[in-house]
Structure formats: C-alpha cells, structure tokens
Amino acid sequence: MQGDELLALLREIDRLKQEEDRKNEYSAKDGAYSSRVRALENKVRALRKSGAPALPSGLDRGMLVNACHLVGPSAVHWLVSLFEAARGGSDVDGINLAVHNLLPEGTPWPGGAAHVPLLRACVNHSSVEVREAAVRTLMAIGPAAVADCVPQLIQALSHSHLCWKAAEALAMAGPAAAAATPALQKLLGTEAASPASAALAAIGARDALPGIAKSLDAPYSHDRRAAAEAVGKLGGEASISLLRELLSEEWNEEVRRAAASAILKLRGEPRSSKRVSTIDLAHPPLQAARAILRRLASKTDEGRRDAMRAMLAFPDIRPREAIPLIADGMEDTNFFVEAVDVLSSYGPAAAAAVPGLVKWMRHSVTGYDREMAAKALGLIAGPEAIEALQEFDRSFGPKESVSAAIAAIRARAEKRKA
C-alpha cells in the first residue's frame, strides 16, 4: 500500500465515522460503527504484517491517532517524521498518543538509536506534548539513549508536567545520570518524590539519603514505598532503625513489604517471600494510630485521605483522638464523604461530630450529601438530633433514610434506658 492510498483510506474512515456520529451521537461510545467502517479499518490493520509506507502528510489529529492505533508498532518509523516536523516548528497535535500506540508501554525500539539527536532536540520543545513524547521514546530506545540526553532531562525536571517521566528516564541511565542528583533532590517532598527517590537510588546518590528518608513519612503510600526501596539500596546498618520505625506505624501492605525487604537487603539476608513475611506480618496496628493522627493533623489532602482509608480498612487503628480532627476535615467538601464514612464507623463515640453533620444536612447543596449526613446521624447521634432530622424531612420531602435514622436513634435511647 502506498502513502496516498493509506491517506485516502484514513480520510474515508474519518468521513464515515463523522457521518455515523451525526446520526447517532452515542455510536462511537458503543463501538457501533458500520461494517463498512470496520472493513476499511481492517485494510489499514493489514499493514501490521505487510509493512507501513511512509507517514502520509495532511493527517489531522484524529486520523493520525487512529492510524497509529490501527497499525501499531510496525509503523514505528512514523515517529521520525513526526519528531522532524516538531523540530521544524510544525504543529504535531497527537504525537504523544502516537507514541503510546506505536510504542506501547514496555515495547523496545532498539532501531531508534540513530534518532537520539533528533529526540534530544525535542526534549525541551515548546510543546508540552512533544516534550513528553520525546522522553517516552528515549526510554523505549534504552538506557544508552537516555544517558546521551542527561543535560536535557535535567532541564526537563523543572517542568511540573514532565518531571515525573524525566525522573523515570534518568533512573534508567543509572550512575551515568549522576549530574542529575541535585535536581532530583529538589523533587523530594513534591508530587514527583517517588520517581525521584528511585532515580537517586539507581544513580547511587548516597548523599541524598537524608532527604529520601524524610519521604518515609510522606502522605502518599507510593512515595513511602519508593523511599523504603531507595533506603534499602543506599542505606547502611544505621538505616535499619528508620525502616523498623516505618514498619511499626505503616498500614499499607505494599509499603510494609518494601520496608521489610529493604531491612533484609541491608542485613545481607535473602529476600524470599517467606522471609519477608516474618517481618511484614508482625505489623502492630495499634502503633499505626500515631501515624493516623499525624496525617490528619497535617491537613494535606492526600495525608487526610490516606489516614481515613486506613481507618476504614483497619478498625483496630481508629484512635478516639482522631474524631475532632476528622470532624474538622468534614468542613472541607473534598473530604466530606470519607469523613462521614469514618465517623459513622465510630458510632455514638463520634458524638462530637453531630453539630457538623446537622449543619451539612441543613445546608449542603447536594441531596446526596444531605442524605449521607442524615444516615450518619442515625448511627452517631442521640435524641437531640431528632428535631433536626424531622425538620429535614419536612423541608425536602419524606426520606426513607431519615425515618430509618430517627428509628435507630430512638432504639438506642430505649436500649440505654433498659
């Protein structure tokens, strides 16, 4: 198949899809395109075996992405044309999705080594999409390609949207990326702490260990896991106490396993699953309450979420001291649902949260949140909340959940009397 024939096919597919979408706007969602469209797409898919021609010019974003999706890795040479166009200043909308389709995650491109200079020029392109596509392509080519672009990747670490992927790439280069150590250290404590820790460990940057160790108490579990793994690679005997402290308070299984494995590595012991479990499963959940309170008091979004998820998963680590902190967090609409779930699990012990729940029930803009608050009152509140529930029922119409809440409160009160 020649390039002009492929272009004609893609245009016809695009025209037919648009026409069918106009007739039924949900057809694309349902995958209900006609047999004619599917037949044309199968002609394009045949290029996976016969080989794709040069990338046709004149493709819009939709046609480009669809072509790459249909043909897949057998058309990886199209990337050269796309990056050359980007370097020349052309708008290459869809290049990142093209890379995703032509080089699916884990697909190597050893033949791309000859194009490293082209990709190097695109790592800090003015387009966000081109930058990410270039880094992903370098990673597919391999560690040597990444090592050839370390200065450009260090610069890419300063881009908030790209720092995660750039750090992952630098980890591939290992010690060859040692010059990136200061820039990677600056990412510790940010949203890119996890790949930064992994990269610093791969480089062998022992001087970064104090900064990495701080991430052992990070609000994100994936940051704590990455930090534990990095400490296991970079630390010495002195680091074992840090990992033991993490194990004593950690509730996330993946983090516990990473910490246990790191301890065995630092001891020079074999890290079999059975051996890891002897440390990992000896987790004392009651001590995790200290970390729960720290996360809630931090008032960081992920810290609060992480703590409340843990409290729902592990009833043994629900300290009563957390109730006012959770009730305080309930004021933030981002955490209302999680907070109500956790407070409900405390039952009447969470009575301090009743005023806040009544306030939500009366003033929330969504009916779902109001009903959640009413249900929680049924699990937590005493008879003093019945009047507010009845008022809610009169204002918003009879609700089964409200009737059930009132019945539950009265039943508890009767039980206490008895």
C-alpha positions in Angstrom: 0.0 0.0 0.0 1.3 3.4 -0.9 1.1 6.5 1.2 -1.6 8.2 -0.9 -3.8 5.1 -0.8 -3.4 5.0 3.0 -4.3 8.7 3.3 -7.4 8.1 1.2 -8.4 5.2 3.4 -8.0 7.2 6.6 -9.9 10.1 5.2 -12.8 7.8 4.2 -12.8 6.2 7.6 -12.9 9.6 9.3 -15.7 10.8 7.0 -17.9 7.8 7.6 -17.4 7.9 11.4 -18.3 11.6 11.5 -21.4 10.9 9.3 -22.5 8.0 11.6 -21.8 10.0 14.7 -24.1 12.7 13.4 -26.9 10.2 13.0 -26.3 8.7 16.5 -24.0 10.6 18.8 -23.6 7.6 21.0 -22.5 5.2 18.3 -18.8 5.8 18.9 -19.1 5.1 22.6 -20.9 1.9 21.9 -18.4 0.8 19.2 -21.4 0.6 16.8 -19.7 1.8 13.6 -20.9 0.1 10.5 -19.4 -3.0 8.9 -18.1 -0.7 6.1 -16.0 1.3 8.6 -14.7 -1.9 10.2 -13.8 -3.3 6.8 -11.8 -0.2 5.9 -10.1 -0.3 9.3 -9.1 -3.9 8.7 -7.4 -2.9 5.5 -5.3 -0.5 7.5 -4.6 -3.1 10.2 -3.2 -5.4 7.4 -0.2 -3.1 7.3 0.9 -4.7 10.6 2.0 -7.7 8.6 2.8 -6.2 5.2 4.6 -3.1 6.5 3.5 0.5 6.6 4.5 3.1 4.0 5.9 6.5 4.9 3.6 8.6 7.0 1.2 10.4 4.8 1.1 14.2 5.1 -2.2 16.0 5.7 -3.4 13.9 8.6 -5.3 15.8 11.3 -5.0 14.7 14.9 -7.9 12.2 14.8 -6.6 10.5 11.7 -3.0 10.4 13.0 -4.0 8.8 16.3 -6.4 6.3 14.6 -3.7 5.3 12.0 -1.1 4.7 14.8 -3.7 2.7 16.7 -4.6 0.5 13.8 -1.1 -0.1 12.5 0.7 -0.3 15.9 4.5 -0.9 16.4 5.1 -2.0 12.8 4.8 1.7 11.8 7.3 3.0 14.5 9.3 4.7 11.8 6.5 7.2 11.5 7.8 8.7 14.7 10.9 10.0 12.9 8.6 12.1 10.6 6.6 13.4 13.5 9.6 14.5 15.5 11.3 16.0 12.5 8.1 18.0 11.9 8.0 19.1 15.5 11.7 20.2 15.4 10.9 22.2 12.3 8.2 24.1 14.1 5.1 22.3 12.8 2.1 21.6 15.0 2.1 17.9 15.7 -1.1 17.6 17.7 -1.5 13.9 18.8 2.2 13.0 18.9 2.0 11.7 22.5 -0.8 9.4 21.6 1.0 8.3 18.5 4.0 7.3 20.7 1.6 5.4 23.0 0.2 3.4 20.1 3.4 2.9 18.2 5.5 2.1 21.2 3.1 0.6 23.9 4.5 0.6 27.4 7.4 -1.9 27.6 7.9 -2.1 23.8 11.6 -1.5 22.9 12.8 0.4 19.9 16.5 -0.6 19.5 16.4 0.7 16.0 15.7 4.2 17.2 19.3 4.7 18.5 20.2 6.6 15.2 17.5 9.2 16.0 18.7 10.2 19.5 20.0 13.6 18.3 16.5 14.3 16.9 14.8 13.4 20.2 17.4 15.3 22.2 16.4 18.4 20.3 12.7 17.7 21.2 13.1 17.0 25.0 12.7 20.7 25.8 10.4 21.6 22.9 8.0 24.5 23.3 5.1 22.0 23.2 4.3 20.0 26.3 3.1 17.1 24.3 6.2 16.9 22.2 8.4 17.0 25.3 6.7 14.1 26.9 6.6 12.1 23.7 10.4 12.6 23.2 11.2 11.4 26.8 8.9 8.3 26.4 10.6 7.5 23.1 14.1 7.8 24.5 13.1 5.4 27.3 11.9 2.9 24.6 15.2 3.1 22.8 17.1 2.2 26.0 19.4 3.3 28.8 22.2 4.4 26.4 19.8 6.8 24.6 18.7 8.3 28.0 22.4 8.7 29.1 23.1 10.7 25.9 20.4 13.2 26.9 21.1 13.7 30.6 21.6 17.5 30.4 18.3 17.9 28.6 16.5 15.6 31.0 17.9 17.6 33.9 16.3 20.7 32.4 13.0 18.7 31.9 12.9 18.1 35.7 11.9 21.7 36.1 8.7 21.2 34.1 5.9 20.3 36.5 4.1 18.2 34.0 7.2 16.3 32.9 9.4 15.9 36.0 7.9 12.5 36.8 8.6 11.0 33.4 12.0 12.7 33.2 13.0 11.2 36.7 11.9 7.7 35.5 14.1 8.1 32.4 17.1 9.2 34.5 16.7 6.1 36.7 17.2 4.0 33.5 20.6 5.7 33.0 21.8 4.8 36.5 25.2 6.2 37.5 25.6 7.8 34.1 23.0 10.3 35.3 24.9 11.4 38.4 24.9 15.0 37.3 21.1 15.0 37.8 21.5 14.4 41.6 20.9 18.0 42.8 17.9 18.5 40.6 16.4 15.2 41.6 16.9 16.0 45.3 14.8 19.1 44.8 11.9 16.9 43.8 11.9 15.1 47.2 8.9 16.2 49.1 7.0 17.1 45.9 4.4 15.1 43.9 7.4 13.6 42.0 9.1 12.3 45.1 8.5 8.7 44.2 10.4 8.6 40.8 13.0 11.0 42.2 13.8 8.5 45.1 14.0 5.6 42.6 16.3 7.6 40.3 18.6 8.7 43.1 18.8 5.1 44.3 19.6 3.9 40.7 22.3 6.6 40.4 23.8 5.5 43.8 23.5 9.0 45.3 24.2 8.2 49.0 24.3 11.9 49.9 20.6 12.1 49.1 19.7 9.5 51.8 18.6 12.1 54.4 16.1 13.7 52.0 14.8 10.3 50.9 14.4 9.2 54.5 12.0 12.1 55.1 9.7 10.6 52.4 9.2 7.5 54.7 6.5 9.7 56.4 5.1 11.1 53.2 1.3 11.3 52.8 1.3 9.2 49.6 1.8 5.5 50.1 3.6 5.2 46.8 6.2 7.8 48.0 6.7 5.8 51.2 7.2 2.6 49.3 9.7 4.2 46.9 11.6 5.8 49.8 11.8 2.4 51.6 13.1 0.7 48.4 15.7 3.5 47.9 16.8 3.4 51.6 17.3 -0.4 51.1 19.6 0.3 48.2 21.5 3.3 49.5 21.5 2.9 53.3 23.6 1.0 55.8 23.0 -0.6 59.1 22.1 2.8 60.6 19.1 3.0 58.2 17.5 -0.2 59.6 16.1 1.7 62.6 14.3 4.1 60.2 12.7 1.2 58.4 11.7 -0.5 61.6 10.0 2.7 62.7 8.2 2.8 59.4 7.1 -0.9 59.9 5.8 -0.1 63.4 3.4 2.5 62.1 2.7 1.6 58.5 -0.7 0.0 57.5 -0.2 -0.2 53.7 0.8 -3.7 52.8 2.9 -2.8 49.8 4.9 -0.3 51.9 5.4 -2.8 54.7 6.7 -5.4 52.2 9.1 -2.8 50.7 10.4 -1.9 54.2 10.8 -5.5 55.2 12.6 -6.3 52.0 14.9 -3.3 52.5 15.8 -4.4 56.0 16.7 -7.9 54.8 18.8 -6.3 52.0 20.7 -4.1 54.4 21.3 -7.1 56.6 22.6 -9.1 53.7 19.9 -11.7 54.1 18.0 -13.5 51.3 14.7 -11.7 50.5 12.4 -14.6 49.9 8.7 -14.0 50.2 8.6 -16.3 53.3 11.4 -14.4 55.0 9.8 -11.0 54.2 6.5 -12.2 55.7 8.1 -12.9 59.1 8.8 -9.2 59.4 6.0 -7.8 57.4 3.1 -9.7 59.0 4.3 -8.8 62.5 2.8 -5.4 62.0 1.4 -4.0 65.3 -1.6 -2.0 64.0 -2.2 -0.1 67.3 1.0 1.8 66.8 -0.2 3.0 63.4 -2.6 5.2 65.3 0.3 7.6 65.8 0.7 8.0 62.1 -3.0 8.3 61.6 -3.1 11.3 63.9 -0.1 12.9 62.2 -1.7 12.5 58.7 -5.0 14.0 59.9 -3.3 16.9 61.7 -1.1 17.7 58.6 -4.3 18.9 56.8 -2.7 17.9 53.5 -5.2 16.4 51.0 -3.6 13.1 50.5 -2.5 12.8 54.1 -6.1 13.0 55.3 -7.3 10.6 52.6 -4.6 8.1 53.4 -5.4 8.2 57.1 -9.2 7.8 56.6 -8.7 5.0 54.1 -6.6 3.2 56.7 -9.1 3.7 59.4 -11.9 2.2 57.3 -9.7 -0.8 56.4 -8.4 -1.5 59.9 -10.8 -1.0 62.8 -8.0 -1.5 65.3 -6.3 1.7 64.4 -9.2 4.2 64.9 -8.0 6.4 67.8 -10.7 8.4 69.5 -8.3 11.4 69.4 -8.9 11.4 65.6 -12.6 12.3 65.9 -12.3 16.1 66.3 -9.6 16.1 63.5 -12.0 14.2 61.2 -14.9 16.4 62.2 -12.7 19.4 61.3 -11.8 17.9 57.9 -15.5 17.4 57.3 -15.8 21.1 56.7 -13.8 20.6 53.5 -16.1 19.4 50.7 -13.2 17.4 49.3 -13.2 15.1 52.3 -16.9 15.0 53.4 -17.7 11.6 52.0 -14.6 9.9 53.5 -15.1 11.8 56.8 -18.7 10.7 57.2 -17.8 7.1 56.4 -15.1 7.1 59.1 -17.3 8.9 61.7 -20.1 6.5 61.1 -17.8 3.6 61.8 -17.2 5.1 65.3 -20.9 5.0 66.1 -22.1 7.0 69.2 -18.4 7.6 70.2 -18.3 10.2 67.5 -21.0 12.4 69.1 -18.7 15.4 68.9 -19.3 15.4 65.1 -23.1 15.8 65.4 -23.2 19.6 65.1 -21.2 19.5 61.9 -23.4 16.7 60.5 -26.5 18.7 61.3 -25.1 21.7 59.6 -24.3 19.6 56.4 -27.8 18.1 56.4 -29.4 21.6 56.5 -27.1 23.5 54.2 -25.4 21.2 51.7 -26.2 22.0 48.1 -26.4 18.3 47.1 -29.1 15.9 48.1 -26.6 13.0 48.3 -24.5 14.8 50.9 -27.6 15.7 52.9 -28.8 12.1 53.0 -25.3 10.9 53.9 -25.3 13.3 56.9 -28.8 12.1 57.9 -27.7 8.4 57.8 -24.6 9.2 59.8 -26.7 10.9 62.4 -28.8 7.8 62.7 -25.6 5.9 63.6 -24.0 8.5 65.9 -26.4 11.0 67.3 -28.6 11.0 70.4 -32.3 12.1 70.7 -31.2 15.8 70.5 -30.8 15.3 66.7 -34.3 14.1 66.1 -35.8 17.5 65.7 -33.2 18.5 63.1 -34.0 15.2 61.2 -37.7 15.9 61.3 -37.1 19.4 60.0 -35.1 18.0 57.2 -37.9 15.6 56.3 -40.4 18.5 56.2 -38.1 20.7 54.1 -37.1 18.1 51.5 -39.9 15.6 51.5 -40.2 12.3 53.3 -37.0 10.2 53.1 -36.7 6.6 54.0 -33.1 7.2 55.2 -34.3 9.9 57.6 -37.1 7.7 59.0 -34.5 4.9 59.5 -32.1 7.3 61.2 -34.8 8.5 63.6 -35.8 4.9 64.4 -32.2 4.0 65.1 -31.7 6.9 67.5 -34.9 6.1 69.4 -33.9 2.4 69.6 -30.5 3.3 71.1 -32.2 5.6 73.6 -34.6 2.9 74.6 -31.7 0.4 75.0 -29.9 2.8 77.3 -33.0 3.2 79.5 -33.3 -0.6 79.7 
